[in-house]
Amino acid sequence: MPPIPPLHPAILIQPCAYSPVDLSSVERQNSSPVYIDFSDLCLFEQVEQQYLQQGIELEGAIAIQPSNPSFQTDRLAIMPNADRTDIVIRFRVPRRQVQAIVTGARAIKFTAFDTNQQIAQQSVGVAQYMQLPQLPSSDSSHKLPQHQIELAIENQPIHQIQVSSDAPFVLHQLIVM
């Protein structure tokens, strides 16, 4: 039996360590902008409480380095866990504006909820997602476009965002104001 070749260094998974978060400081924070590009995560890490210090908690997300050429990026991003079609983002301090940079095979819906879990606003990614040409599976030169989706609400604070799609998508950046 031939020996098993060593793993390529690019696919080794490094353990992540996070220090405890003082939630009282999060509750006292003002509404200063928060920029998250997910570069501080580890590959295949479940993303939940890593951004509590900034007052943000996620549900249903995993950190990935997309291997599909259509989604490729030079840094880590997040996508829904295998059993989900959405990522939920909750804010400890309600916000007025949320922006995200996303890539998806189809339209991506961005839904904001107020403190009573009522839908405050929805935004859907550009129809261009659905107009992509059919390419042979061997064609790795075609990348899906990245789009910015923004929700801004004047009279209601945003307590939670749900990012969802009926096809795979990647969330590259999150900006919260």
C-alpha positions as CSV (number, residue, x, y, z in Angstrom):
1,M,0.0,0.0,0.0
2,P,1.5,3.4,-1.0
3,P,2.1,6.0,1.8
4,I,-0.5,8.7,2.4
5,P,0.7,12.0,1.0
6,P,0.9,14.9,3.5
7,L,-1.9,17.5,3.5
8,H,-1.3,20.6,1.4
9,P,-0.6,23.5,3.8
10,A,-3.4,25.6,2.3
11,I,-6.1,23.1,3.5
12,L,-4.8,22.7,7.1
13,I,-7.3,24.0,9.6
14,Q,-5.9,26.0,12.4
15,P,-7.7,26.2,15.8
16,C,-9.2,29.5,16.7
17,A,-9.0,31.0,20.2
18,Y,-11.2,33.9,21.3
19,S,-11.1,35.8,24.6
20,P,-14.3,36.2,26.7
21,V,-16.4,39.2,25.9
22,D,-17.5,41.7,28.5
23,L,-21.2,42.2,27.4
24,S,-21.6,45.2,29.7
25,S,-19.2,47.2,27.5
26,V,-21.2,46.1,24.4
27,E,-24.4,47.4,25.9
28,R,-22.8,50.8,26.7
29,Q,-21.3,51.2,23.2
30,N,-22.5,54.0,21.0
31,S,-23.7,53.5,17.5
32,S,-20.3,53.9,15.9
33,P,-19.8,52.1,12.5
34,V,-18.7,48.5,12.6
35,Y,-16.8,47.1,9.6
36,I,-16.4,43.3,9.4
37,D,-14.6,41.5,6.6
38,F,-14.4,38.1,8.3
39,S,-10.6,37.9,7.7
40,D,-10.0,37.1,11.4
41,L,-11.9,33.8,11.2
42,C,-10.5,30.3,10.7
43,L,-11.4,28.1,7.8
44,F,-14.6,26.1,8.4
45,E,-15.2,27.8,11.7
46,Q,-18.8,28.1,12.9
47,V,-19.5,31.9,13.1
48,E,-21.7,32.8,16.0
49,Q,-20.3,35.0,18.8
50,Q,-17.0,36.1,17.4
51,Y,-18.2,39.7,17.0
52,L,-20.0,40.1,20.3
53,Q,-17.5,42.8,21.3
54,Q,-18.9,44.8,18.4
55,G,-22.4,44.0,19.4
56,I,-23.1,41.5,16.6
57,E,-24.1,37.9,16.8
58,L,-24.6,35.6,13.8
59,E,-26.6,32.4,13.4
60,G,-26.2,29.7,10.7
61,A,-22.9,30.8,9.2
62,I,-19.6,29.1,8.5
63,A,-16.3,30.7,7.4
64,I,-15.1,29.5,4.0
65,Q,-12.5,30.1,1.3
66,P,-14.7,29.4,-1.8
67,S,-13.3,26.7,-4.0
68,N,-16.0,27.2,-6.7
69,P,-14.3,29.5,-9.3
70,S,-17.5,31.5,-9.6
71,F,-17.3,32.6,-5.9
72,Q,-13.5,32.8,-5.5
73,T,-12.1,35.6,-3.4
74,D,-8.7,36.2,-2.0
75,R,-9.9,36.1,1.6
76,L,-12.3,34.3,3.9
77,A,-16.0,34.9,3.7
78,I,-19.1,33.4,5.3
79,M,-21.9,31.4,3.8
80,P,-24.9,29.5,5.3
81,N,-24.3,26.2,7.0
82,A,-25.0,23.2,4.8
83,D,-28.5,22.7,6.4
84,R,-29.6,26.3,5.9
85,T,-30.4,28.8,3.2
86,D,-30.0,31.9,5.4
87,I,-27.7,33.7,7.8
88,V,-29.2,35.6,10.7
89,I,-27.4,38.7,12.1
90,R,-28.5,40.2,15.4
91,F,-27.5,43.5,16.9
92,R,-27.2,44.0,20.7
93,V,-27.5,47.8,20.0
94,P,-30.2,48.4,17.4
95,R,-28.8,50.0,14.2
96,R,-30.2,52.3,11.5
97,Q,-28.2,51.2,8.4
98,V,-26.7,47.9,7.3
99,Q,-24.6,47.2,4.2
100,A,-23.3,43.9,2.9
101,I,-21.1,42.8,0.0
102,V,-22.4,39.5,-1.4
103,T,-21.9,37.1,-4.3
104,G,-24.7,34.7,-5.2
105,A,-25.8,32.4,-8.0
106,R,-29.3,33.9,-7.7
107,A,-31.0,36.9,-6.1
108,I,-30.2,37.4,-2.4
109,K,-32.9,38.8,-0.1
110,F,-31.8,41.1,2.8
111,T,-34.6,41.5,5.4
112,A,-34.5,43.8,8.4
113,F,-36.5,43.2,11.5
114,D,-37.3,45.7,14.3
115,T,-37.2,45.0,18.0
116,N,-40.6,43.4,17.9
117,Q,-39.4,40.9,15.2
118,Q,-41.6,42.6,12.6
119,I,-40.3,43.1,9.1
120,A,-39.1,46.7,8.8
121,Q,-37.7,46.6,5.3
122,Q,-36.5,44.2,2.5
123,S,-34.0,44.5,-0.3
124,V,-33.3,42.0,-3.0
125,G,-30.1,41.6,-4.9
126,V,-30.0,42.7,-8.6
127,A,-31.8,40.5,-11.2
128,Q,-28.4,40.2,-12.9
129,Y,-27.8,37.2,-10.7
130,M,-30.3,35.2,-12.8
131,Q,-29.1,36.4,-16.1
132,L,-25.7,34.6,-16.0
133,P,-24.9,32.5,-19.1
134,Q,-24.7,28.8,-18.9
135,L,-21.0,27.8,-18.9
136,P,-19.4,24.5,-19.2
137,S,-18.3,23.1,-15.8
138,S,-14.7,23.2,-16.9
139,D,-14.8,27.0,-17.5
140,S,-13.2,28.6,-14.4
141,S,-12.8,32.0,-15.9
142,H,-16.3,33.2,-15.1
143,K,-16.8,34.8,-11.7
144,L,-20.1,35.9,-10.3
145,P,-20.3,39.7,-9.7
146,Q,-20.1,41.0,-6.1
147,H,-23.0,43.3,-5.2
148,Q,-23.6,45.7,-2.4
149,I,-27.0,45.5,-0.7
150,E,-28.0,48.2,1.7
151,L,-30.9,48.7,4.2
152,A,-31.4,52.1,5.7
153,I,-34.4,52.8,7.9
154,E,-35.2,56.3,9.2
155,N,-37.9,55.7,11.8
156,Q,-37.2,52.2,13.1
157,P,-34.1,50.7,14.6
158,I,-32.8,47.4,13.0
159,H,-32.5,44.7,15.6
160,Q,-31.9,41.7,13.2
161,I,-31.1,41.0,9.5
162,Q,-31.8,37.9,7.6
163,V,-29.7,37.3,4.5
164,S,-31.2,34.5,2.4
165,S,-31.4,33.0,-1.1
166,D,-32.6,29.9,-2.8
167,A,-29.1,29.3,-4.2
168,P,-25.6,29.4,-2.8
169,F,-24.3,32.8,-1.7
170,V,-21.3,34.2,0.0
171,L,-21.2,37.2,2.4
172,H,-17.8,39.0,2.0
173,Q,-18.3,42.2,4.2
174,L,-20.7,43.7,6.6
175,I,-20.9,47.3,7.5
176,V,-23.2,48.4,10.3
177,M,-24.1,52.0,11.3
